[in-house]
Amino acid sequence: MNRRLYDKLIFEHSRAGRHGYSLPRNSFDRHIDELPQSCRRAEAPALPEVDEPTVVRHYTNSSTNNFGVDTGFYPLGSCTMKYNPKINDALAASRSIATLHPMQPADTVQGALTIYWELQRALSEIGGMAEFTLNPFAGAHGELTGLLVIKAYHLSRQNAGRDTVLVPDSAHGTNPASAAVAGFKVVEVKSLPDGTVDVDDLRSKLNDSVAAMMMTNPNTVGMFEKNIPEIARLVHDAGGLMYYDGANLNPMLGVARPGDMGFDVMHINLHKTFSTPHGGGGPGAGPVGVRKGLECFLPNPRVVKKTDGTFDVICEDSSLGRISGWLGNFTVYVRALAYILGLGAENIAKVGPLATLNANYVLNRLKDVYELPIPGPCKHEFVFDGLKDKSTGVTTLNVAKRLLDFGFHAPTIYFPLLFHESLMIEPTETESRETLDSFIEAMRRIADEATNDPETVKNAPHDTPVSHPDDTEAALHPVTTWQDLCAAQNS
Amino acid sequence: MSDHRYLPHTPQDVADMLAVCGATSLDDLYSDVPEGLRLRHPYALPQEMSEKELRDYFDRLGERNRRMVCFAGAGYYDHYTPAVVDAILSRSEFLTAYTPYQPEISQGTLQYIFEFQSMMCALTGMEISNASMYDGATATAEAMIMAVNSARKKRRVLISATVNPAVAEVVSTYARYHGITLEVIPEHEGVTNRTEFEAMMGAGDVAGVIVGYPNYYGIIEPYDGWADICHAAKALLIMNCQASTLGVLRTPGSLGADIVCGDAQSLGMPLNYGGPYLGYMCTTKALMRKLPGRIVGATTDRNGQRVFVLTLQAREQHIRRDKATSNICSNQGLMALHTAVYLSLIGAEGLRRINDLGYGGLRYLADGLAATGRMRLVYPERPTVNEALFRTSDPLTADMVLEAAAAEGILAGVKTDECELLVAVTEMQTKEDMDRYISIVKNIKL
């Protein structure tokens, strides 16, 4: 990526009278200016006026300010930034999908429905679930959908009083937030010093108001919740359901299935475990799987296989309702299915162990200089509580920013909230030993600098196009549009 | 040899790395997983396919999809995607990045989100936009929750019967489970019944009112004065708008809307059998701290350069957890880039021309269909841009039209009733396509 900032906005390339569109000739007799004045805008929207080459150059230059998985190592904990295979992008761009309108009759979209169905079946096999809906748009949307399945289940049993969701204190922020959107109260369950759920604390919080317990496994400190059979039994005995947050599913591939662990409902982040590109914030996909008996509550519309082997799209009254305009981010499914088929049954089973190997390798080679609050072996990720030597005043934020100078994306920082200086590292299975070694070398060099040249670390980054943005100013006087920028310049 | 081209380790790498970990096998790293939970059988999944086999497999599936000349709309429109958009979106610096948490190495993403926010504000006439929602339906549901969160203790929201039913269903799901009372304002001859609306506002317990613009039937409803009625009752006016038509329509901002949301699919996003599209949400500065989702703001860095960062994050789930304005985390980031590139190319004049083609085409088709005596506009006096409701004359039914047209590769519209079809026209359908449509209707055997 660039070391110098390309700092223009497209608005700054605008010149009156230029254009970048190419449209068919208009030979119709009637025109939009017939619309009554009261319906029409007073003036044209203030969009840039730019020619095509300028648009291409602008965005190409802007892209060089960015760092992606294709640029370099991206050890962002809990985000599973693995390689995004190019063949999957090529297949997702197919014209035979691009042109399909959601309202087309089912007999004209059998290929698309086959993709939906086959992916749904593959995820069910990998998750140990009866059926998946692919409709949710992202992980948090999957959480919401899964929780609504649970709510619909309890309501169907006249259990409206089950209004509470239990969430470990180490959980991703989306867990409590999704529970709130689903209309649940949230009660936190404490963690033990090893980061796993405190079963005694859980037991004390179980009662007939509990609708569900949400968990990741491995959890956010990368530890397998080995008491999961007991936890599931306790929650089930209390009449609650078990929800699996699939954000950390990657290390379980080939090892264990959430359905077999006692989970009733789960979501999967296709943009994590199943390699679909994250797109700078989306589109992702958060398919939701359920155990047998809960299928009837899945959101509408549903893709079903008919007895003659063809597919249809249906809506059912028992469903929790509709949570998306149609069937979700469809082209993401093409990529995920291509990933599964491109690896095949045998290699998918290697993904989990190899991801776990990479995490343990990095952990073992850094634990003498970084504080490891929970001893390994970890699963796909682990958390350091900052540098071992706390006397230097070098923080986790400083370490993260210094890593940028060495050409690495920063790990997830200050999460989970269990430690003050959390530095959460997730190298995935697609990273080579050489990449890991160069990351380890950079991390060790930073630890060395923290002792011998702490100011260099504290003032990092030095070698990025941007350094130390003023976040306080941004929040205090929000400037969120070109219009705001112009107003600020004029005042 | 390594196992697969995506998995770099050779057996020697694995052995060496295990040694560093003090383990002798990969299984050792899972000693904490109880034996009873271990997967002891191979996945019942297909064997590995080569790239060529993958292409063949998806090509074969593609042959089972049928490309149609698309006169269907109902919220999703067949517009042209310029080649430049695909070229830029496939740049992996954009495509393979995560959410821009590290602004030092994410200015590309942050710049285009800032541009996207600016463009959405220009289209809607609003003051602030977020970085995107999932789709138009979920954006509208989140707008409802935002209205309830902005009102003190009021949990009643009204939605017009003329809002797209798929959107209304999603809003209704969110309302039902979130403890919001959602009531429908009835329609009268294709538009929201204003008398009923005013009566329903009377109790003073309404937090928000959701209307469609253009509405489900393509009609541009006159919302003059609606914002005043809402504001007098301390309720927010939420307008669900079809993005492309905002290029020519009176802005929701000038109508006094508080939240403007909807789907930006109509800004040249491929239909892709339902997604990815882009939900957008804009509001006023007064309400900016209630907005869900990510927001990008401008600031300066240590060297005085203008730079962009994620801002106002105290609203979001990773900080506020169950007190956040929403649970949204991943959004539709790359589709915000699509929108920014598309609108840079198309511009205000391009949008005007696209709407003009749809407007002229719809009327050409309507005149031709009327001449057959078999299909006519249901509300010919109501203003529309590029979509309108048609009624078939007895004994012709909507299904008969859809079937006859499908046999000729034409998707004639979306059936809304036995004898009603919603028909949309964009720059994608030619005069010849419309002549074929007309001739098919004319020749259906009754």
Interface residues (C-beta under 8 A of the other chain):
Chain A: M1 L5 Y6 D7 L9 I10 F11 H19 G20 Y21 S22 L23 P24 N26 S27 F28 D29 R30 H31 I32 E34 L35 P36 S38 C39 R40 R41 A42 A44 P45 A46 L47 P48 E49 V50 E52 V55 V56 H58 Y59 T60 S62 S63 T64 N65 N66 F67 G68 V69 D70 T71 Y74 L76 C79 M81 Y83 N84 P85 I87 D89 A90 L91 A93 S94 R95 S96 I97 A98 T99 L100 H101 P102 M103 Q104 P105 T108 V109 Q110 G111 A112 T114 I115 A122 E125 I126 F137 A138 G139 A140 H141 E143 L144 L148 K151 H172 G173 T174 P176 A177 S178 A179 A180 V181 A182 G183 V186 M223 F224 K226 I228 P229 G254 V255 A256 R257 D260 M261 N269 H271 P277 H278 G279 G280 G281 G282 P283 G284 P299 N300 L320 G321 R322 I323 S324 G325 W326 L327 G328 N329 F330 T331 V332 V334 A338 I340 L341 G342 L343 G344 A345 E346 N347 I348 A349 K350 V351 P353 L354 T356 L357 N358 N360 Y361 L363 N364 R365 G376 P377 K379 A400 K401 L404 H409 A410 F415 E429 T430 E431 S432 R433 P461 T464 P465 V466 S467 H468 P469 D470 D471 E473 A474 A475 P478 V479 T480 T481 W482 Q483 D484 L485
Chain B: D3 H4 Y6 L7 P8 H9 D13 V14 D16 M17 L18 V20 C21 G22 A23 L26 D27 D28 L29 Y30 S31 D32 V33 P34 G36 L37 R38 L39 P42 Y43 A44 L45 P46 Q47 E48 M49 E51 L54 R55 Y57 F58 R60 L61 G62 E63 R64 N65 R66 R67 M68 C70 A72 A74 G75 Y76 D78 Y80 T81 P82 V84 D86 A87 I88 S90 R91 S92 E93 F94 L95 T96 A97 Y98 T99 P100 Y101 Q102 P103 E104 I105 S106 Q107 G108 T109 Q111 Y112 I113 F114 E115 Q117 S118 M119 C121 A122 L123 E127 I128 S129 A131 S132 Y134 D135 G136 A137 T138 I145 A166 V167 E169 V170 S172 T173 Y174 R176 Y177 H178 G179 I220 P222 D224 L246 G247 V248 L249 R250 T251 S254 D263 P270 L271 N272 Y273 G274 G275 P276 Y277 K285 M288 R294 I295 V296 G297 A298 T299 T300 D301 R302 N303 Q305 R306 V307 F308 V309 T311 L312 Q313 A314 E316 Q317 H318 I319 R320 R321 D322 K323 A324 S326 N327 I328 C329 S330 N331 Q332 G333 L334 M335 A336 L337 A340 V341 L343 S344 L345 I346 G347 A348 E349 G350 L351 R352 R353 I354 N355 D356 L357 Y359 G360 G361 R363 Y364 P383 V385 L402 A406 L411 V414 E427 T430 K431
